[in-house]
Amino acid sequence: MAIEKVTISLPSEIANILREEVPKRKRSKFITEAIAKELKRLKENALKKAYKEAYKEIEIENQEFEGVIGNGIP
């Protein structure tokens, strides 16, 4: 995997906690894993939302066709 340097800005409180809690040579890995986890969560939430919207559309279509199923007369 190619590595790319990126400059980001963090609130001082977060940067200080990061320095205190995560050893110097492990911060990039920590940040990478945290970002990957959050991106996965965002993607999963978007997928859940898409499924819910698709289900609503199917539900509406089913209601529209419900009267036609019996004898073909709405």
N, C-alpha and C positions, 0 to 999 in steps of 0.2 A: 504494500500500500504506500502510495506517495504521501509525503508529509509536506504540509504547507504551513508557513508561519502566518499567524493572524494576530492583529492587535485588537484588543477589546478593552472596554472601560467597565470597571466594576465600582459599586459604591464602596467607600473606604471600609465600612463595617464588614462587608463580605470579603474584601481582599485581606483584611486583617485576620479574620477567622480562617480563611483558606491558608494563609501563611502559618498560623498557629497549629492547625489540625493536619495539614498534609505536608509531608516532607518535600523539600525543594525539588529533588529530581523526580518526583512522582506527581507533580501538579498537572502537567499536560495530560497525562493518562487519566487522572481524576476528572478533569474538566471534559475531556473527550467522552468518557463514559457517561458523565452526567448529561451532556448534550445529546448523546445518542439515545439515552433512556427517554429523555423528554421528547425528542423527535419521534420516537417509536410510539409514545403515548399520544402525541398529536395525530399521527397517522391513523392509529387505531380509533381514536375519537371521530375523526373524519369519516372513516369507514362505517362506524356504527351509525353516524348521522345519515349517511347515504342509504344504508339498509333500512333505517326507520322511515325515511322519505319514500323509498321504493315500496315499502310495505303499505304505507298510507295510500299510495296511488293504486296498488293492487286491491286494497280494501274498498276504495271508491269504485273501481271498475266492477268488482264483484257485486256491490250494492246496485249499480246501474243495470247489470245483467240478471240480477236475481229474479225480476219479474218475467223475464223472457224464458227462463229455464223450463218452467212447467209446460205451457201450451204454445209458446211462441208469441203470445199476445201480451203486450205490456199492460 
